[in-house]
Amino acid sequence: MNKQDMDTKKIYLTKDGLGELKGEYEELTKVKRPDVLERVSQARSMGDLSENAEYVAAREELSFIDGRIDELEELIKQAVLIQESHAKGNHVVKLGSTVTVHLKGKKEVFTVVGEWEADPKEKKISHESPLGKALLGKRIGDKVEVEAPAGTVVYTIVSVN
């Protein structure tokens, strides 16, 4: 993703997701980066830098960490917190909703999140995925159709939290 896209695109995150990004940022800036800077400094003091593998490795790691720090700063700056609504009777699927669906007699539970938090193994689906897009704005009892490689899959919404 280029910098221009990040400046215009909103990054939707849950409170936990934003906390994880901030935690990673703190770890990188307060612990890992200072450690690598120390390694660069020590390696530099060993003499000839052209044949110093430790110096080259430490510089590469520092470059990677600095890149990730820059990326995290942009993500945090662009972050839009997904508001959790606990109002009774509000059963419309939106970002942050946990949705229980029926699929061929089996229940599946998904949480609709922003793309940066999406993790299929954890049943966290992006609001921009085919299923996420199909679920948004729907209510209990609605059926949603999603095109899949094996054909059209029909989900019935059982509950929305």
Secondary structure, DSSP 8 states (H G I E B T S, - for coil): --HHHHHHS-EEE-HHHHHHHHHHHHHIIIIIHHHHHHHHHHHHTTS-GGG-HHHHHHHHHHHHHHHHHHHHHHHHHHEEE------TT--B--TT-EEEEEETTEEEEEEEE-TTT-BGGGTEEETTSHHHHHHTT-BTT-EEEEEETTEEEEEEEEEE-
